[in-house]
Amino acid sequence: MLIPFPARRVRRFAERLLSLSASPDQLRKPQLWIDRPVPPEPLGSMLQRLALHRPGLVLLFENVVADMLEELDRQGD
């Protein structure tokens, strides 16, 4: 089953997020992860690392996944 991808909306959103993502906070040294699981969970670790350097991208991914899940829910009804 194919899920329609909102490419135009995602592209506009990504452009806005990326333009805002170069904040002074990102230029600072990243904080240590206090609650990092042992052994590290691969996807979660990658997202945490990305959140430290590009928090806007993580927000973009969250929105894309939420949109896709919403579409799946609509198709399931």
GIBEL-V802752 format. One record per backbone hydrogen bond with DSSP energy under -0.5 kcal/mol. CO is the residue of the C=O (numbers start at 0). NH is the residue of the N-H. Records with the same first field share a line. If there is no record, write none. Layout:
CO=NH + NH
//
This chain:
1=3
3=5
4=6
5=9
6=10
7=11
8=12
9=13
10=14
11=15
12=16
13=17
14=18
15=19
16=20
20=22
22=25 + 26
23=26 + 27
24=27
31=33
39=41
40=44
41=45
42=46
43=47
44=48
45=49
46=50
47=51
48=52
49=53
53=56 + 57
54=58
55=59
56=60
57=61
58=62
59=63
60=64
61=65
62=66
63=67
64=68
65=69
66=70
67=71
68=72
69=73
70=74
71=75
72=76
73=76
//
